[in-house]
Amino acid sequence: MSAQTVSARFFEIYGKQHDVEGCTPLFAADAVIHSSTAPGPLDFNAYKQIGYAFLAGFPDLNVDVLDQFAADDKVTTRVAWSGTHTGTLNGIPPTGRRFRSEAIVIDRVADGQIQERWDVSNMLDMMQQLGVIPEPA
């Protein structure tokens, strides 16, 4: 599988099929994930917990791949995540509100697996759309 195919498969399996465990073969056993949703680097097992938390909070979670570019062993993907907050998200009770927020994900792929990921999401925008954090005046 090409690096771009590996990265695209993640968004299909997780963002469309909601299959967290199905993403396991896409990540190397020693993969390192740098995510703006976590205070420091994560291994894949910790990253999966974020995935489960988002699916619990947004059972209708959806992802649209807006752009994807590959060069050498890296793939950059710009995505739009959306969903309705009908479940508890990390202790935040459901608001019933929808959100749509963009993110940039860069994957370094080797031997058909993601070795390293940088995931930058606009969590402030999402929380404002949910009404959890006030929007600027």
ZADO-1210 file (C-alpha; in nm, 4 decimals, padded with zeros to 6 digits):
<atoms>
<atom x="00.0000" y="00.0000" z="00.0000" code="MET" pos="1"/>
<atom x="00.1249" y="00.3475" z="-00.0818" code="SER" pos="2"/>
<atom x="00.1739" y="00.6006" z="00.1987" code="ALA" pos="3"/>
<atom x="-00.1236" y="00.7992" z="00.0693" code="GLN" pos="4"/>
<atom x="-00.3462" y="00.4885" z="00.0646" code="THR" pos="5"/>
<atom x="-00.2490" y="00.3998" z="00.4244" code="VAL" pos="6"/>
<atom x="-00.3360" y="00.7484" z="00.5447" code="SER" pos="7"/>
<atom x="-00.6622" y="00.7598" z="00.3461" code="ALA" pos="8"/>
<atom x="-00.7637" y="00.4202" z="00.4902" code="ARG" pos="9"/>
<atom x="-00.7449" y="00.5633" z="00.8433" code="PHE" pos="10"/>
<atom x="-01.0014" y="00.8316" z="00.7618" code="PHE" pos="11"/>
<atom x="-01.2285" y="00.5759" z="00.5967" code="GLU" pos="12"/>
<atom x="-01.2051" y="00.3143" z="00.8734" code="ILE" pos="13"/>
<atom x="-01.2286" y="00.5528" z="01.1680" code="TYR" pos="14"/>
<atom x="-01.4114" y="00.8568" z="01.0313" code="GLY" pos="15"/>
<atom x="-01.6680" y="00.6761" z="00.8186" code="LYS" pos="16"/>
<atom x="-01.6936" y="00.3218" z="00.9621" code="GLN" pos="17"/>
<atom x="-01.6238" y="00.4142" z="01.3278" code="HIS" pos="18"/>
<atom x="-01.3965" y="00.1109" z="01.3635" code="ASP" pos="19"/>
<atom x="-01.1196" y="00.2090" z="01.6057" code="VAL" pos="20"/>
<atom x="-00.9756" y="-00.1428" z="01.6283" code="GLU" pos="21"/>
<atom x="-00.9826" y="-00.1731" z="01.2499" code="GLY" pos="22"/>
<atom x="-00.7176" y="00.1007" z="01.2373" code="CYS" pos="23"/>
<atom x="-00.4661" y="-00.1129" z="01.4292" code="THR" pos="24"/>
<atom x="-00.2970" y="-00.2679" z="01.1213" code="PRO" pos="25"/>
<atom x="-00.2374" y="00.0812" z="00.9812" code="LEU" pos="26"/>
<atom x="-00.0077" y="00.1805" z="01.2709" code="PHE" pos="27"/>
<atom x="00.3352" y="00.0407" z="01.3541" code="ALA" pos="28"/>
<atom x="00.3615" y="-00.1243" z="01.6963" code="ALA" pos="29"/>
<atom x="00.5969" y="00.1542" z="01.8075" code="ASP" pos="30"/>
<atom x="00.4120" y="00.4414" z="01.6341" code="ALA" pos="31"/>
<atom x="00.4334" y="00.7840" z="01.7977" code="VAL" pos="32"/>
<atom x="00.1375" y="01.0208" z="01.7714" code="ILE" pos="33"/>
<atom x="00.1665" y="01.3940" z="01.8412" code="HIS" pos="34"/>
<atom x="-00.1859" y="01.5294" z="01.8858" code="SER" pos="35"/>
<atom x="-00.3159" y="01.8711" z="01.9831" code="SER" pos="36"/>
<atom x="-00.5809" y="01.6814" z="02.1832" code="THR" pos="37"/>
<atom x="-00.3152" y="01.5409" z="02.4212" code="ALA" pos="38"/>
<atom x="-00.0460" y="01.7006" z="02.6405" code="PRO" pos="39"/>
<atom x="00.2373" y="01.4914" z="02.4971" code="GLY" pos="40"/>
<atom x="00.3280" y="01.2171" z="02.2501" code="PRO" pos="41"/>
<atom x="00.1067" y="00.9069" z="02.2550" code="LEU" pos="42"/>
<atom x="00.1436" y="00.5451" z="02.1586" code="ASP" pos="43"/>
<atom x="-00.1300" y="00.3945" z="01.9439" code="PHE" pos="44"/>
<atom x="-00.3165" y="00.2413" z="02.2405" code="ASN" pos="45"/>
<atom x="-00.3515" y="00.5843" z="02.4037" code="ALA" pos="46"/>
<atom x="-00.4501" y="00.7368" z="02.0686" code="TYR" pos="47"/>
<atom x="-00.7267" y="00.4774" z="02.0371" code="LYS" pos="48"/>
<atom x="-00.8739" y="00.6008" z="02.3662" code="GLN" pos="49"/>
<atom x="-00.9136" y="00.9474" z="02.2126" code="ILE" pos="50"/>
<atom x="-01.0872" y="00.7819" z="01.9188" code="GLY" pos="51"/>
<atom x="-01.3291" y="00.5973" z="02.1466" code="TYR" pos="52"/>
<atom x="-01.3981" y="00.9165" z="02.3449" code="ALA" pos="53"/>
<atom x="-01.4922" y="01.1091" z="02.0317" code="PHE" pos="54"/>
<atom x="-01.7199" y="00.8308" z="01.9080" code="LEU" pos="55"/>
<atom x="-01.8895" y="00.8233" z="02.2508" code="ALA" pos="56"/>
<atom x="-01.9519" y="01.1975" z="02.2352" code="GLY" pos="57"/>
<atom x="-02.0373" y="01.2072" z="01.8643" code="PHE" pos="58"/>
<atom x="-02.1974" y="00.8784" z="01.7533" code="PRO" pos="59"/>
<atom x="-02.2571" y="01.0314" z="01.4089" code="ASP" pos="60"/>
<atom x="-01.8956" y="01.1502" z="01.3734" code="LEU" pos="61"/>
<atom x="-01.7991" y="01.2049" z="01.0115" code="ASN" pos="62"/>
<atom x="-01.4850" y="01.3060" z="00.8288" code="VAL" pos="63"/>
<atom x="-01.4450" y="01.4607" z="00.4861" code="ASP" pos="64"/>
<atom x="-01.0997" y="01.4564" z="00.3290" code="VAL" pos="65"/>
<atom x="-01.0597" y="01.8013" z="00.1754" code="LEU" pos="66"/>
<atom x="-00.7015" y="01.7775" z="00.0476" code="ASP" pos="67"/>
<atom x="-00.4294" y="01.5156" z="00.0570" code="GLN" pos="68"/>
<atom x="-00.0710" y="01.5460" z="-00.0632" code="PHE" pos="69"/>
<atom x="00.2128" y="01.2926" z="-00.0513" code="ALA" pos="70"/>
<atom x="00.5871" y="01.3476" z="-00.0789" code="ALA" pos="71"/>
<atom x="00.8444" y="01.0803" z="-00.0049" code="ASP" pos="72"/>
<atom x="00.7340" y="00.9041" z="00.3147" code="ASP" pos="73"/>
<atom x="00.4966" y="01.1779" z="00.4382" code="LYS" pos="74"/>
<atom x="00.1284" y="01.2384" z="00.3678" code="VAL" pos="75"/>
<atom x="-00.0466" y="01.5622" z="00.4617" code="THR" pos="76"/>
<atom x="-00.4247" y="01.5543" z="00.4878" code="THR" pos="77"/>
<atom x="-00.6645" y="01.8415" z="00.5529" code="ARG" pos="78"/>
<atom x="-00.9928" y="01.7105" z="00.6872" code="VAL" pos="79"/>
<atom x="-01.3229" y="01.8423" z="00.8183" code="ALA" pos="80"/>
<atom x="-01.4658" y="01.6569" z="01.1183" code="TRP" pos="81"/>
<atom x="-01.8330" y="01.6986" z="01.2032" code="SER" pos="82"/>
<atom x="-02.0924" y="01.5482" z="01.4309" code="GLY" pos="83"/>
<atom x="-02.3693" y="01.6016" z="01.6817" code="THR" pos="84"/>
<atom x="-02.2828" y="01.6052" z="02.0524" code="HIS" pos="85"/>
<atom x="-02.5378" y="01.3492" z="02.1762" code="THR" pos="86"/>
<atom x="-02.3109" y="01.1533" z="02.4112" code="GLY" pos="87"/>
<atom x="-02.0718" y="01.2367" z="02.6921" code="THR" pos="88"/>
<atom x="-01.7311" y="01.3559" z="02.5694" code="LEU" pos="89"/>
<atom x="-01.4601" y="01.3301" z="02.8359" code="ASN" pos="90"/>
<atom x="-01.7068" y="01.4238" z="03.1096" code="GLY" pos="91"/>
<atom x="-01.8834" y="01.6956" z="02.9072" code="ILE" pos="92"/>
<atom x="-02.2562" y="01.6173" z="02.9014" code="PRO" pos="93"/>
<atom x="-02.4316" y="01.6173" z="02.5637" code="PRO" pos="94"/>
<atom x="-02.5280" y="01.9592" z="02.4299" code="THR" pos="95"/>
<atom x="-02.7206" y="01.8348" z="02.1270" code="GLY" pos="96"/>
<atom x="-02.5259" y="02.0834" z="01.9159" code="ARG" pos="97"/>
<atom x="-02.3439" y="02.0106" z="01.5917" code="ARG" pos="98"/>
<atom x="-01.9879" y="02.1033" z="01.5116" code="PHE" pos="99"/>
<atom x="-01.7697" y="02.1149" z="01.2026" code="ARG" pos="100"/>
<atom x="-01.4011" y="02.1796" z="01.2417" code="SER" pos="101"/>
<atom x="-01.0961" y="02.1348" z="01.0233" code="GLU" pos="102"/>
<atom x="-00.7720" y="01.9583" z="01.1113" code="ALA" pos="103"/>
<atom x="-00.4351" y="01.8930" z="00.9518" code="ILE" pos="104"/>
<atom x="-00.2798" y="01.5476" z="00.9854" code="VAL" pos="105"/>
<atom x="00.0712" y="01.4574" z="00.8725" code="ILE" pos="106"/>
<atom x="00.1633" y="01.0893" z="00.8621" code="ASP" pos="107"/>
<atom x="00.5106" y="00.9443" z="00.8175" code="ARG" pos="108"/>
<atom x="00.4633" y="00.6014" z="00.6634" code="VAL" pos="109"/>
<atom x="00.7176" y="00.3208" z="00.6302" code="ALA" pos="110"/>
<atom x="00.6656" y="-00.0440" z="00.5376" code="ASP" pos="111"/>
<atom x="00.2936" y="00.0184" z="00.4832" code="GLY" pos="112"/>
<atom x="00.2278" y="00.1522" z="00.8348" code="GLN" pos="113"/>
<atom x="00.2060" y="00.4887" z="01.0049" code="ILE" pos="114"/>
<atom x="00.5262" y="00.5291" z="01.2047" code="GLN" pos="115"/>
<atom x="00.4609" y="00.8827" z="01.3254" code="GLU" pos="116"/>
<atom x="00.1617" y="01.1169" z="01.3138" code="ARG" pos="117"/>
<atom x="00.1176" y="01.4879" z="01.3784" code="TRP" pos="118"/>
<atom x="-00.2496" y="01.5767" z="01.4288" code="ASP" pos="119"/>
<atom x="-00.3435" y="01.9430" z="01.4734" code="VAL" pos="120"/>
<atom x="-00.7127" y="02.0016" z="01.5450" code="SER" pos="121"/>
<atom x="-00.8959" y="02.3219" z="01.6292" code="ASN" pos="122"/>
<atom x="-01.0448" y="02.2083" z="01.9605" code="MET" pos="123"/>
<atom x="-01.1262" y="02.5657" z="02.0682" code="LEU" pos="124"/>
<atom x="-01.3488" y="02.6109" z="01.7638" code="ASP" pos="125"/>
<atom x="-01.5236" y="02.2801" z="01.8337" code="MET" pos="126"/>
<atom x="-01.5860" y="02.3648" z="02.2012" code="MET" pos="127"/>
<atom x="-01.7221" y="02.7068" z="02.1041" code="GLN" pos="128"/>
<atom x="-01.9617" y="02.5516" z="01.8529" code="GLN" pos="129"/>
<atom x="-02.0825" y="02.3122" z="02.1240" code="LEU" pos="130"/>
<atom x="-02.1409" y="02.6067" z="02.3584" code="GLY" pos="131"/>
<atom x="-01.8948" y="02.4696" z="02.6154" code="VAL" pos="132"/>
<atom x="-01.6636" y="02.7708" z="02.5784" code="ILE" pos="133"/>
<atom x="-01.8070" y="03.1150" z="02.4991" code="PRO" pos="134"/>
<atom x="-01.7411" y="03.2538" z="02.1534" code="GLU" pos="135"/>
<atom x="-01.5523" y="03.5844" z="02.1372" code="PRO" pos="136"/>
<atom x="-01.7688" y="03.8960" z="02.1462" code="ALA" pos="137"/>
</atoms>
